[in-house]
């Protein structure tokens, strides 16, 4: 099965770029070699006069293998994969032909295909043919390139062996050139592996390895957390012999003997390697100490966090979208059920339906980066709803990446109850439960600001308890409070649900009646109140008779609340100045009397 390589570490893409750069270098080396053969410039075909040249066939093979690597790099299509395999198979077949020529000591004439006259000047038969070392390395590398995009259980091992095999001979050849041990690889001026061929093959081995970073040896290296340290130490180990070889050549050029040059180069490179190694080790130790310190600080922070989370009164919850991904253990004491029961559930599924819109808006604000305070109701494990005060804000993980939101939730049932009680005390009379003076007048003013529907009126009743001082003086203030409470309840029972009943003074009660269809309806309601409140009141074995004097008025469109209540109040005093226990209506049709300031009244139901 063919598939593109996705890599196993973030460094994979960077390695791929280095691999492509290595192939480009091989292209340049191969092109210069062909230019050298075509132009007769020998310096372009070999680095040192006594070292062998890179043959035209070797240059062509190297360039072809580089092209096969490039077409399979990245995320190649199936067509590109098969093109790369075809090129690698062709190069491998030609390498087999060359090895067969060496085996049977017979030429098939391929070595004379290009630059026959130029290569014929070399001191060997079949001078244009690559060396057996080169052919062996190319064959192994071509097999690795052909298997690069094939995924079978056995391919990984075979591919690794081919990559290592393709690089072994060139590596030995480079070492032999550097240390003057050319006989080690059977190198003669006209045969053997050229140093440029060996270096180019090593570059192609590296480029082949980074095509599949999910295979050894790179997979092993990239998945290790200490890969950076390993690369530095391996580089130091590989760099030592290279430095020795280069410094040896430098000492030889200065006229030192072979033994002296070798001894001096080893000494100098050893000192240099020790200094570099000490520096690298010091840096690694500093990094380890810093990481250990950060790890200790993180562990301490996590421990403190868990202590706070386990013992906090508030509920700490972490959301991704609307899903609960973590919740503090305090949720069990507050809402019931352990944290595991809540994790994974939809947070909005626990919210009261009437509060869902507010929660959705809050979540959107937090997603936009805001910090939000929100009160809502949440369902506990037993099905009961509780008031919650929540403070939510965006959550950022340890690496600085956004990761949903985090919120602190606190049960607010007691606070809500206190707030409702305070609100009620601010708006309602503590003794009677009726609206207080401010609330009653606010409702009247609001009704006056909204003109009544056609054919309807806004009625006002101003009630005062007759002889209430005598009741207090005779029976005591506690009995007087009971009488007042009873009268308030009876008035409330005598009006409609949308009407307002408010206590505006000691024994004064204001009734606001919106939506009346006629003036007579206002009088009927007033009579109903008068009759209901005149019924006997039984308190502590005693029977008390209390009555109301009631002033009635129809509010006029656009008039202020003070004017409307003043007319009803005047009518009430008119009732009290008479026989009391009566409903007195201000006649709205007598405009002249209203303008003179003397309210025109008519009595109804006087007893």
C-alpha positions in Angstrom: 0.0 0.0 0.0 1.4 3.4 -1.0 0.8 6.4 1.1 2.6 9.8 1.7 4.8 10.2 4.6 3.5 12.6 7.3 6.6 12.5 9.5 6.8 11.8 13.2 8.2 15.0 14.6 8.0 18.8 13.9 11.7 18.6 12.7 10.6 16.4 9.7 9.8 19.3 7.4 13.2 21.0 8.2 15.0 17.7 7.5 13.1 17.4 4.2 14.5 20.8 3.1 18.0 19.7 4.0 17.5 16.5 2.0 16.4 18.5 -1.1 19.5 20.7 -0.7 21.7 17.7 -0.6 20.2 16.4 -3.9 20.9 19.8 -5.5 24.5 19.6 -4.5 24.7 16.1 -6.1 23.2 17.6 -9.3 25.9 20.3 -9.3 28.7 17.7 -8.8 27.4 15.5 -11.6 27.0 18.4 -14.0 30.5 19.6 -13.3 31.9 16.1 -13.9 30.2 15.9 -17.3 31.4 19.4 -18.2 34.9 18.2 -17.3 34.7 15.2 -19.5 33.2 17.2 -22.4 35.7 20.1 -22.2 38.8 18.1 -21.2 39.2 20.0 -17.9 40.6 17.2 -15.7 40.2 19.2 -12.5 36.4 18.9 -12.8 36.5 15.1 -12.9 38.9 14.5 -9.9 40.1 16.5 -6.9 43.7 15.2 -6.8 45.8 14.2 -9.8 46.6 10.7 -8.4 43.1 10.0 -7.2 40.6 8.3 -9.5 38.1 10.3 -11.6 34.3 10.2 -11.3 33.2 8.4 -14.5 30.4 9.7 -16.7 28.3 6.7 -15.8 28.8 7.4 -12.1 27.7 11.0 -12.6 24.6 10.0 -14.5 23.7 7.4 -11.9 24.0 9.9 -9.1 21.9 12.5 -10.9 19.2 9.9 -11.7 19.0 8.7 -8.1 18.8 12.3 -6.9 15.9 12.9 -9.3 14.2 9.7 -8.1 14.5 11.0 -4.5 13.0 14.4 -5.4 9.9 13.1 -7.2 9.1 11.0 -4.1 9.6 13.7 -1.5 6.8 15.4 0.4 3.4 14.0 -0.4 3.9 12.6 -3.9 1.1 11.4 -6.2 0.9 7.8 -7.3 2.3 8.8 -10.7 5.3 10.5 -9.1 6.0 7.4 -6.9 6.0 5.1 -9.9 8.3 7.4 -11.9 10.7 7.5 -8.9 10.6 3.7 -8.7 11.2 3.3 -12.4 14.3 5.6 -12.4 15.7 3.8 -9.3 15.1 0.4 -10.9 16.8 1.4 -14.1 19.9 2.7 -12.3 19.9 -0.5 -10.2 19.8 -2.7 -13.3 22.7 -0.8 -14.9 24.7 -1.3 -11.6 24.0 -5.0 -11.9 25.3 -5.0 -15.5 28.5 -3.4 -14.4 29.0 -5.8 -11.5 28.3 -8.7 -13.9 31.0 -7.3 -16.3 33.5 -7.4 -13.4 32.4 -10.9 -12.5 32.8 -12.4 -16.0 35.8 -10.1 -16.9 34.0 -9.1 -20.1 32.8 -5.7 -21.4 29.4 -5.1 -22.8 30.6 -1.8 -24.3 28.7 0.5 -22.0 31.9 2.1 -20.8 32.5 3.4 -24.3 29.1 4.9 -24.8 30.1 8.4 -23.7 33.4 10.2 -24.0 35.1 7.1 -25.4 38.3 8.9 -26.5 38.6 10.9 -23.2 38.1 7.9 -20.9 40.4 5.8 -23.1 43.4 7.7 -21.9 43.0 6.1 -18.4 45.5 3.4 -17.4 43.1 0.5 -17.2 40.8 -1.6 -19.4 37.1 -0.4 -19.6 38.1 3.0 -18.1 34.6 4.5 -18.5 33.0 1.9 -16.3 32.2 2.7 -12.6 34.2 0.8 -10.0 32.6 -2.3 -8.3 32.6 -0.3 -5.0 30.5 2.4 -6.7 28.2 -0.1 -8.4 27.6 -2.0 -5.1 26.7 1.2 -3.2 24.5 2.5 -6.1 22.7 -0.9 -6.3 21.9 -0.8 -2.5 20.9 2.8 -2.6 18.6 2.3 -5.7 16.9 -0.5 -3.8 16.3 1.8 -0.8 14.9 4.6 -3.1 12.6 2.1 -4.9 11.2 0.9 -1.5 10.8 4.4 0.0 7.0 4.6 -0.6 6.2 0.9 -0.2 4.6 -0.1 3.1 4.7 -3.7 4.0 5.6 -5.4 7.2 9.1 -6.5 5.9 9.9 -3.3 4.0 11.0 -1.2 6.9 13.8 -3.6 7.9 15.0 -4.2 4.3 14.9 -0.4 3.5 17.0 0.3 6.6 19.6 -2.3 5.6 19.8 -0.9 2.1 20.2 2.6 3.3 23.0 1.6 5.7 24.6 -0.6 3.0 24.5 2.2 0.5 26.4 4.5 2.8 28.9 2.0 4.3 31.4 1.8 1.4 31.4 5.6 0.6 32.0 6.3 4.3 35.0 4.0 4.4 36.2 5.5 1.1 36.0 9.1 2.5 37.9 8.0 5.7 40.6 6.3 3.5 41.1 9.4 1.5 41.3 11.6 4.6 43.8 9.4 6.4 45.9 8.5 3.4 44.9 4.9 3.5 43.8 4.6 -0.2 44.9 1.0 -0.4 42.2 0.2 2.2 39.5 0.6 -0.6 41.7 -0.6 -3.5 41.8 2.8 -5.0 44.2 3.4 -8.0 44.4 6.4 -10.3 42.1 4.8 -12.9 39.9 2.5 -10.8 38.1 2.5 -7.5 35.6 5.0 -6.0 36.4 8.7 -6.5 36.1 10.8 -3.4 33.6 13.1 -5.2 31.5 9.9 -5.9 31.8 8.8 -2.3 30.7 12.3 -0.9 27.8 12.5 -3.4 26.6 9.0 -2.4 26.7 10.0 1.3 24.6 13.0 0.5 22.1 10.8 -1.4 21.9 8.4 1.6 21.1 11.3 3.8 18.4 12.6 1.4 16.9 9.1 1.1 16.7 8.8 4.9 14.7 12.0 5.3 12.1 10.9 2.7 10.8 8.5 5.3 11.4 10.0 8.8 9.0 7.4 10.2 11.6 4.7 9.6 14.9 3.9 11.3 17.3 5.5 12.0 15.6 8.9 11.9 12.4 7.6 13.5 14.3 6.4 16.5 16.1 9.7 16.8 13.2 12.1 16.2 10.9 10.3 18.8 13.5 10.7 21.6 13.1 13.6 23.9 16.9 14.0 24.1 17.4 14.0 20.3 19.1 17.4 20.4 21.7 16.2 22.8 22.2 13.0 20.8 22.7 14.9 17.6 25.3 17.1 19.3 27.3 14.2 20.7 27.1 12.2 17.5 28.2 15.2 15.5 31.1 15.6 17.9 32.1 12.0 17.6 31.9 12.0 13.8 33.6 15.4 13.6 36.7 14.2 15.5 38.2 11.9 12.8 37.3 14.5 10.1 39.1 17.2 12.0 42.1 14.9 12.6 42.3 14.1 8.9 42.1 17.8 7.9 44.6 18.9 10.5 46.9 16.1 9.4 46.9 17.4 5.9 47.6 20.9 7.2 50.6 19.7 9.2 51.9 17.7 6.2 51.7 20.8 4.1 53.8 22.6 6.8 56.6 20.0 6.2 56.0 17.8 9.2 56.8 14.1 8.9 54.0 11.5 8.6 54.2 10.4 12.2 54.6 13.9 13.6 51.7 15.2 11.5 49.4 12.4 12.8 50.5 12.8 16.4 50.0 16.6 16.3 46.7 16.4 14.6 45.4 13.9 17.2 46.6 16.1 20.0 45.1 19.3 18.7 41.8 17.7 17.8 41.6 16.0 21.2 42.1 19.3 23.0 39.5 21.0 20.7 37.0 18.1 21.2 37.4 18.2 25.0 36.8 22.0 25.0 33.8 21.7 22.7 32.5 18.7 24.7 32.8 20.5 28.0 30.9 23.5 26.5 28.2 21.3 25.1 27.9 19.4 28.4 27.7 22.7 30.4 24.9 23.9 28.2 23.1 20.6 28.6 23.5 20.7 32.3 22.1 24.2 32.4 19.2 23.1 30.4 18.6 20.1 32.6 18.8 22.3 35.7 16.4 24.8 34.2 14.0 22.0 33.1 14.2 20.4 36.6 13.4 23.8 38.2 10.5 24.4 35.9 9.3 20.8 36.5 9.5 21.3 40.2 7.7 24.6 40.0 5.0 23.1 37.8 4.6 20.1 40.2 4.3 22.5 43.2 1.7 24.6 41.3 -0.3 21.5 40.3 -0.2 20.3 43.9 -1.4 23.7 45.2 -4.0 23.7 42.5 -5.3 20.3 43.4 -5.4 21.2 47.1 -7.4 24.3 46.3 -9.7 22.4 43.8 -10.3 19.6 46.3 -11.1 22.0 49.2 -12.7 24.9 47.3 -16.3 25.9 48.0 -16.6 27.1 44.5 -17.0 24.7 41.6 -14.2 25.0 39.0 -15.3 23.8 35.6 -13.3 23.6 32.3 -15.4 23.6 29.1 -14.5 23.0 25.4 -17.4 24.4 23.5 -20.3 23.3 25.7 -18.7 20.0 26.8 -17.5 19.6 30.4 -13.9 18.2 30.2 -13.0 18.7 33.8 -14.8 19.8 37.0 -13.4 20.1 40.6 -14.4 17.6 43.3 -16.4 20.3 45.1 -19.2 19.7 42.6 -20.2 16.6 44.5 -21.0 18.6 47.7 -22.7 21.4 45.8 -24.8 19.7 43.2 -24.4 16.0 43.9 -22.7 13.1 42.0 -18.9 12.8 41.7 -16.9 14.7 39.0 -16.8 11.7 36.7 -20.6 11.8 36.4 -20.5 15.4 35.0 -17.4 15.1 32.8 -18.3 14.6 29.1 -21.8 16.0 29.5 -23.3 19.1 27.8 -23.1 22.0 30.2 -26.2 23.6 28.8 -28.1 20.4 29.5 -27.9 21.2 33.2 -29.2 24.8 32.8 -32.7 26.0 33.4 -34.6 26.4 30.0 -35.4 30.0 30.8 -31.7 30.8 31.2 -30.4 29.1 28.1 -30.3 32.3 25.9 -28.4 34.2 28.6 -25.8 31.3 28.9 -25.5 31.1 25.1 -24.7 34.8 24.9 -22.2 34.5 27.8 -20.4 31.6 26.1 -20.1 33.7 22.9 -18.6 36.6 24.7 -16.1 34.3 26.5 -15.2 32.8 23.1 -14.5 36.3 21.9 -12.0 36.8 24.7 -14.2 38.6 27.3 -14.5 37.8 31.0 -18.2 37.4 31.9 -20.2 37.4 35.2 -23.5 35.6 34.8 -26.3 34.4 37.2 -28.3 31.4 36.1 -30.1 28.3 37.4 -28.5 24.9 37.2 -30.1 21.5 37.9 -28.5 19.4 40.6 -28.3 15.6 40.5 -31.6 15.3 42.4 -33.4 17.4 39.8 -33.7 20.6 41.9 -32.6 23.9 40.4 -30.2 26.1 42.2 -29.1 29.7 41.6 -25.5 29.9 40.4 -23.2 32.9 40.2 -20.6 32.2 37.5 -17.4 33.9 36.5 -16.1 32.6 33.2 -13.1 33.6 31.1 -11.0 32.1 28.2 -8.7 29.3 29.3 -5.1 29.1 28.1 -3.0 26.0 28.6 0.6 25.7 29.8 1.9 26.2 26.3 -0.1 29.4 25.8 -2.7 27.9 23.4 -6.5 28.7 23.8 -8.3 25.7 25.2 -12.0 26.5 25.8 -13.0 28.4 28.9 -12.7 28.0 32.7 -15.4 29.2 35.1 -15.8 29.5 38.8 -19.4 28.6 39.9 -20.8 29.4 43.4 -24.2 28.3 44.7 -26.1 31.6 45.3 -29.5 30.4 46.6 -29.1 32.2 49.9 -27.8 35.4 48.2 -30.7 35.4 45.8 -33.2 34.9 48.6 -31.7 37.8 50.5 -31.7 40.0 47.4 -35.4 39.1 46.7 -36.2 39.9 50.4 -34.4 43.2 50.2 -36.1 44.0 46.9 -39.5 43.1 48.4 -38.8 45.3 51.4 -37.8 48.1 49.1 -41.1 47.8 47.2 -43.6 46.3 49.6 -45.0 47.2 53.0 -43.5 44.8 55.6 -46.8 44.7 57.7 -49.5 44.3 55.1 -47.6 42.9 52.2 -49.0 45.6 50.0 -47.0 47.8 47.7 -45.4 50.6 49.6 -46.0 54.3 48.9 -43.2 54.6 46.4 -44.1 51.4 44.5 -47.8 52.3 44.3 -47.2 55.8 43.1 -44.6 54.5 40.5 -47.2 52.1 39.1 -49.8 54.9 39.0 -47.4 57.2 37.2 -46.6 54.4 34.7 -50.3 53.8 34.1 -50.8 57.5 33.5 -47.9 57.7 31.0 -49.6 55.0 28.9 -53.0 56.3 27.6 -55.8 53.8 28.2 -57.3 51.9 25.4 -60.3 53.5 23.7 -63.4 53.0 25.9 -61.5 52.3 29.1 -60.6 54.4 32.1 -57.9 54.5 34.9 -59.7 54.5 38.2 -58.3 55.5 41.6 -59.6 54.6 45.1 -58.2 56.3 48.2 -59.1 54.4 51.3 -58.8 55.4 55.0 -59.8 53.4 58.1 -62.5 55.0 60.1 -61.7 55.7 63.7 -58.4 53.7 63.5 -56.9 55.7 66.3 -59.7 54.7 68.6 -59.0 51.0 67.7 -55.4 51.4 68.6 -56.2 53.2 71.8 -58.8 50.7 72.9 -57.3 47.4 71.9 -53.6 48.2 71.5 -51.3 48.6 68.6 -50.8 44.8 68.0 -54.6 44.4 67.6 -54.5 47.5 65.4 -51.8 45.9 63.2 -54.0 42.8 62.9 -57.0 44.9 61.9 -54.9 46.7 59.3 -53.5 43.5 57.9 -57.0 42.0 57.7 -58.4 45.0 55.9 -55.5 45.0 53.5 -56.1 41.3 52.7 -59.8 41.9 52.1 -59.1 44.8 49.8 -56.7 42.6 47.8 -59.3 39.9 47.5 -61.9 42.4 46.3 -59.9 43.7 43.2 -58.7 42.2 40.1 -55.3 40.5 39.6 -53.9 43.4 37.4 -55.0 46.1 40.0 -52.5 47.6 42.4 -53.2 47.9 46.1 -50.6 50.0 48.1 -50.2 51.3 51.6 -49.4 55.0 51.3 -49.5 56.0 55.0 -50.4 54.7 58.5 -54.0 53.6 57.7 -54.3 55.0 54.1 -54.5 52.6 51.2 -54.3 53.5 47.5 -56.0 51.3 44.8 -55.1 51.7 41.2 -57.6 50.2 38.7 -56.6 50.3 35.1 -58.8 49.2 32.2 -62.2 50.1 33.7 -65.0 50.1 31.2 -67.2 52.7 32.9 -67.4 55.0 35.9 -70.0 52.8 37.4 -67.5 49.9 37.4 -65.2 52.0 39.5 -68.1 52.6 42.0 -69.0 49.0 42.1 -65.4 48.0 43.0 -65.4 50.7 45.7 -68.7 49.4 47.1 -67.4 45.8 47.0 -64.3 46.9 49.0 -66.4 48.9 51.5 -68.8 46.0 52.1 -66.1 43.4 52.4 -64.0 45.4 54.9 -67.0 46.3 57.0 -67.5 42.6 58.0 -66.6 41.9 61.7 -63.0 41.1 62.5 -62.4 38.5 65.3 -59.2 39.1 67.2 -58.2 37.2 70.4 -61.8 36.4 71.3 -63.0 40.0 70.6 -65.1 41.2 67.7 -64.0 44.5 66.1 -66.0 46.5 63.5 -63.8 48.5 61.2 -65.0 50.5 58.1 -63.4 52.5 55.3 -64.0 55.9 53.9 -63.3 55.7 50.2 -62.6 58.5 47.7 -63.0 57.5 44.0 -61.7 59.4 41.0 -61.1 58.8 37.3 -57.6 59.9 36.1 -57.6 62.3 33.2 -55.3 61.8 30.2 -52.0 63.5 30.7 -52.5 64.7 34.3 -49.8 64.0 36.9 -50.1 61.4 39.6 -50.2 64.0 42.3 -53.2 65.7 40.8 -55.2 62.4 40.4 -54.4 61.3 43.9 -55.3 64.7 45.3 -58.8 64.6 43.8 -59.3 61.1 45.2 -57.9 62.2 48.6 -60.3 65.1 48.7 -63.2 62.8 47.9 -62.1 60.5 50.8 -62.0 63.4 53.2 -65.5 64.3 52.0 -66.6 60.8 53.0 -65.0 61.1 56.4 -66.6 64.4 57.1 -70.0 62.8 56.6 -71.2 59.6 58.0 -68.1 57.7 57.0 -68.2 54.1 55.7 -69.0 55.5 52.3 -67.7 55.8 48.7 -67.5 59.3 47.4 -66.9 59.7 43.6 -65.5 62.8 42.1 -67.8 63.6 39.2 -65.4 64.0 36.1 -68.2 65.7 34.1 -68.2 68.9 36.3 -65.2 70.6 34.8 -66.1 74.0 36.2 -65.9 72.8 39.8 -62.6 71.1 39.1 -61.1 74.2 37.8 -62.3 76.2 40.8 -60.5 73.8 43.1 -63.6 72.6 44.9 -64.2 69.0 43.9 -67.7 68.1 42.8 -68.7 64.8 44.4 -71.6 62.5 44.5 -72.2 59.9 47.2 -72.9 56.3 46.6 -73.7 53.6 49.1 -73.6 55.7 52.2 -74.6 53.7 55.3 
